[in-house]
């Protein structure tokens, strides 16, 4: 399907130059309008020159008067033709007609023996005509018109006995500038259109990849809300466009609920590898937890997981948190600090403290050891766990990112579990740009003992 889409994109890109030509062709009508105004201006200028030179003993005044009449008739005729449709053929013919009038005007002064003493100013009419040709964005028209103008003027100047080289060089330089200028707008439009099309395709493909990643993640992530007898959990996860590896799961064991949040170290850009590695981690961890569900301590689980990940060269920073009565047992293996938030019943805001890293990452060293910590965790206390993708759009610095999450947690501590989770996640993702790295925020509240027989929301992993 991707190959088919790319073929379609290439086909559209190949058609863009022709489509731009067609669009610029619509500009011909307005350019022809300017050409008509220039002809009227030439007519008026020639009429003024005729009046000025009328009493001159030469026939210069008559030549200017004839030029004024010719320009006026040409302006009216081409204006009427343009209203019925300014085709490329008409544009070419009218441009060459304008140059021919200039040639004939100069030739008349040569024939009367007045050039270059009189009538040399008619030469300046070449430049507005070439400018109008360039304004039509047709490079070949500019080239043809310039060649015609230079050949005509060169011959007329030679017959008039005037050295043409300086003025020919001016015409050549002007023609070059106009020719390049008439081509550049089309090149720019084509380049911008192709770039925008490719970016749209890339963005669409990336968005599709993100959606697919999010769908795959749902296969081994618990639902956003999990209600167990001991804990209530709310989570929010966003799939990154460039890198992934976030993992989150809740296992219900005989010793109490076990929450695992981690971040696999996968090279940016290898989304498929990240998905495969995360799925493999879930499979391995589920098996290990199942085998050691009734054994005391979390270190056994991590030691066995460490051996597996070390062999696969997949380092993992993670948090294992397990509630046993009013105690929280946790291991922070190279992950970010946790936030333990204490909110007594009836309080508007919660006090908080950081639960620091206790061990190095899993899978980094063959014989790594892990330290389990135990802290009091009364009912209604909250635990906030997150991954580095949660603050990646704010800062790339780990310490600043932790401080930002801590400040948000304190600011929104008056909210309920889900409100706190979503506000921290959303406020850490400013703007509308998609996130580049997986982002996960989990907030867990320890349930009062009266929660009794509350059942887990469908979809959380159950381990017997």
N, C-alpha and C positions, 0 to 999 in steps of 0.2 A: 504493500500500500504506500509506503514511504517513497519507493522508487517511482511509482506512478505519480504521486504528488509532485516530486521533484521534476519529472518530465513535463508536467503541466506548467510548473513555474518557469522552466526554461523556454517553453513554447510562448508563454506570455511575454517573457523578457525579449524574445526575438521579435515579437510584434510591436514592442514599445516604440522603436524608431519610426515605423510607418504610422503609428497612432499619433505620435508627436508631430510628424509632418502634416497629418490631416488637421490636427488642432491648430498648428501654426498657420495652416492654409486659411483658417477663419480670420487670421490677422490681416490677410491681404486686403480685405475690404476697407478696413480702417486706414491701412497704409496708402491705399489708392485715394482715399479722401485727402490725406496729407499731400499727396502728389498733385491733386487738383488745386489745392490751396497754393502750392509752390508755383504752379503754372500761372495762376492769377496774379501772384506776386511778381513773377517775371514780366507779365503783361503790363502791370502798373509801373514797374521800374523802367521798362522800355519806353512807355509812354512819357514818363517824366524826362528820360534822356532825350527823346525826340523833341519835346518842348524846349528843352535847354539848348539843343543843337540846331533848332529850326532855322535860325538866321545865319548859321555857319555857311560859308561859301561852298562847302562840300555837300555831298548827298548823304552825310551821316544821319541827319535828322530824318530823312525819308526811310533809311534802312531801319532805324530804331522804331519808326512808326509801323513799318511792315512787320517787324518782329513782335510788336505789341499786339497787332491784329492776329498774327499766327498763334501766339501763346493764348490769346483769349478764345479763339475758335477751338484750339486743341483742348483747353481746359473744359469748355462746355461739352464738346463731343465725348471726351473720355469720361467725364462725370456722368453723362447719360448712359454710356456703355457699362460703367461700373455698377450703376443701380440695378441693371439686369443680371449682374453676376460677374464678379471680378475673377475670371479664370486665370490660371498660370500663363496661358498663351497670351491673353490680353495684357497682363502685367508686363511680360517680356516685350511685347510689341510697343506698348506705350512708353516704356523706358527707352527703348532704341529710338522711338520717334522723338522723344525729348532731346536725346543726344544729337539726332540728325538736325533738329532745328538749330541747336547751338552751332553745329558744323556749318550749316548754311548761312547763319548770321555772320560767323567769322569769315566764311568764303566771300560773302558780299563785300565786306570791308577790304579783303585782299583784292578782289576784282576791281574795286574803285581806286585802288592804290593808296588806301587810307591806313592799312594795317602795317606795323603795329602802333603807329602814331595815334590812331583813333580806333575804337572798337575792340582793343585788346581786353577791356574789362569783361566782355562777353565770356571770356575764358572762365571766369569765376562761376558761371552758371553750371559748370560740370560738377562742382562739389555738392551742391544741394541735391542734384539728380542722383549722384552716387550714394549720398546719405539715405535718400528715400529707398533706393534699391536695397541697401543694407538693412533698412528697417523692415523689409519683407522677410528677413531671415532665410534668404535663398542665396547661398554662397556662390553657386554657379552663375546666377544672374549678375551678381556683383563683379565676378571675374569677367564675364562676357562684356558687360557694359564698360568696364575699365579698359579692356583691350580695345574695344571699339572707339572709346573716347581718345585713348592715347594714339592710336593709328590715325584717326581723323585729324586730331590737332597737330600731330607731327607732320602730316602731309600739308595741311593748310599753312602751318608756320614756315615750312620749307619753301612753299610757293610764294609766301609773303616776304621772304628774305629775312626772317627773324630767327635767331638761334633758338631751337625748341627745348634744349636739354634741361635747363633748370626747371621749366614748367612741367616738362614730362616727368622729371624726377619727383616733383610734388604730386602729380597725378598718381604715379606708381606707389609712392609712400601712402597716400590716402587710400588707394585701392586696396593695398595690403591690410591696412588697419580695418577698413570696412569689411573686407572678406573674412578676416579672422573674427571680427565682432559679430558678423551675421551667422557664423557657424557655432560660436560658443554657447548662445542660449539653447540651441537644440541639444548640444552635447551635455550641458548642465541639466536640462530637463530629463534627458534620457538617463543620465547617471543617477540623479535623485530618484527617479521612478524605479529604476532597477534596484537601487539600494533599499528603498522603502519596501519594495515587494519582497526582497530577500529577507529583510528584517522581520517583516510580517510573517513570512513562512517559518523563520527560525523561532520567532516568539510563539507561533501557533504550535510548532512541533515541541518546543520546550514545555509549553502549557499542557499539551497532551501527555507529555512524559511525566509532568508533575501530577496530573490527575491519575495516571496509571499507577504511579508510585504510591499515592495516597490510598488508592483502592487496594493495592497489595498490602500496604501497612495494616489495613483494617483486618487482614486475615490473621495477624498475630499480635494485634494490640487489643487491650480490653476496651469496652465501650467508654464513652466520655464520663459517664456516671456509674460508679460501682458502690453498691450498698451492701455491706457485710455486717455481721453481728458486732464486730470489733471496730470497724472503721467505715468511714464514708469518704469516697475519693472522687474528685473532679479533675479532669485533665483536658488539655487542648494541645493538639499536635499539628504542625505544618510541615509538609514535605518540601525540601529544598530543591532548587532548580539545578544546582551544580554539584552539591555533595550531600551525602546522607550518612546513615549509620545509627540514628537514634533508636533506642530500644526502651520499651516500657511494658511491664506486665505485672499482674497481681496473681500470686499463687495462694490458694487457700490450703493451709497445711494443718496437721493435727496440733501443732504448737502455736498456731496463730497465723494471721494473714502475713504473707511475705511480699513486699513491694520491691521490684527491681527497676531501676532507671539507669540507663547507660548510654554510652556514645562510642561506637566502634571507630577506630582510626582507619578510614578509607580515603584513598587519594581522590581529590576533587575531580569531577568529570566522569567518574566511574560509577554511574548510578545503578546500572544493572548489577555490578559486582557488590555494591552496597546492599542492594535488596537481597541478593543471594546470601551474603554474609550474615545479614540480620535474621533472615529466615533460619539459617543454619544455627545461629546462636540460640534462637528460641527453641529449636528442636533439642539442642544439646542441653540447655539449661533446664528445660522441662524434664528431661530424663534424669538429670543429676538431682534436682529437687525432689523428684518422685522417689529416688533411691534413698535419700537422706532426710525425708520429711519428718521423721520422728527423732532424729539425732539432735542433741543440743548443740547450739553454736552455729554461726554462719560461716566460719572459716573453712569448714570441711567442704562446703559447696564451692567456695571460691578457689580453694586449692585444686580441686578436681577440674573446675572450669579453666583455671590458669594453665594446667597441663595441656588441655585441649587447644586453647587459643595460642599458646606459645608454639605448638607444633604447626599451627596454621598461619603463624606470623600475623595475627590479628589482635593487636593491643586493644584493650577495652578499659575505659574509665567508667566506673559505675558506683551505684549506691544500692546496698541491700538493707532494707529496713523491715523489722519484724516486731509486731506488738504482742507482748505476753503480759496480760493483766494491765497494770498501770505503768509498765516499763516498756521503753523502746530500745530494742537491740539493733544496732546498725554498724555497718562497715562502709566507710567512704574510701573506695579504692581509686585514688587519684582524680576523683570527680570534683565538681565545684562544691563550695560549702553549702550546707543545708540551712534552712531557717526554721527554727522551732519557735512557734508563736503561741504564747500563753494568753488565753482570753477567758478570764473568770466569768461565770454566768452573770449576765446583767451589765457587763462592762461594754463601753462603746468602742474602745480600741484595744489592741492586743500588744503586750510587750513581746519582745523577740530576742533571740540570741542565735549566734551562728554555731552550727555543729561542724567542726573542722574535718579536714581530710585525716584519715587514720592510717592509710596504707598507700602503697604505690599502685599503679595500674595493673590490671589483670592481663596476663599473657605477655608481659614485657621481659620478665626474667623467669628462667626455668624453675628455680626453687624459691619463688617469692613467698613471703609470709604475710599474713593479714591479721589486723588487730580489730577485735570487736569491742565496741563501746556500749555502755548501758546508761540511759538517762531516764529520770522520772518523766512520765508523760500522762498527766491527769486527763480525765474525760474533757472533751471539748477543745483540747489543745490542737494546734494545727502544725503540720509539717509541709514546707514548700520545697519541692525538688525541681530542678530545671537543667536544661542543657545549654551549651554555649551558643547554640543557634538562636536562643531566646533573646539575646542581647546583641547579636552580630550586626544588626542594622544600625545600632546606636554607636557601638565602639568595637574595635578589634582587640582592645586591651582586656585581659582577663580580670584584673583587679577592679578596673573601672566598671566593667560589666557586672561584676558581683555587687558593687556598690549601687549601681542603678537598679538592679532587681531588688536589693534590700530596701532602697528608698521607696520603690513602688509597693512592696509588700507592706511597709509601715503605713503608707498613705491610704491604702485600700483595706487595711486590717479590720475596719468596722463592717465590711461586707461579709456575706455568707461565703461558704466554701466555693461554690461555682462562680459567684461574683468576683471574688478575689482572684481566682484562677484566670478567668477570662480578661479581667482588667489588666493584670500583670502581663499576660501574653500580648494583648492588643496594643497596650501603650508602649511595649518594647519593640513593636513593629510599625514605626511611623511611615507615612507615605503609602503609595499604592504600588511600588515596585515589588515584584515577587521576591520572596526570601531565597537566598542562595544556599543556605545550609539548613538541614533539618532543625526544627525548633520544637521543644517539648516543655510544657509546664504542668506540674502535677501538684495539687493541694490535697492533703489527707487530714481528716478530722477523726480523732478517736471518739468512738461512740460511747455514750453513757452506758453503764452496765445494764440498764433497763431496756436497752434495745432488743435484748432477748433473741427472738427468733427471726429477725430480719434476714432476708435472703439476698443472695448476690444477684445483681443484674445479669441478665442473660448475656453470655459471651465471655465473661471473665474466666481465666484458666482455672480449672479445678484440678487439684492434685490430691489423691487419696493416699 
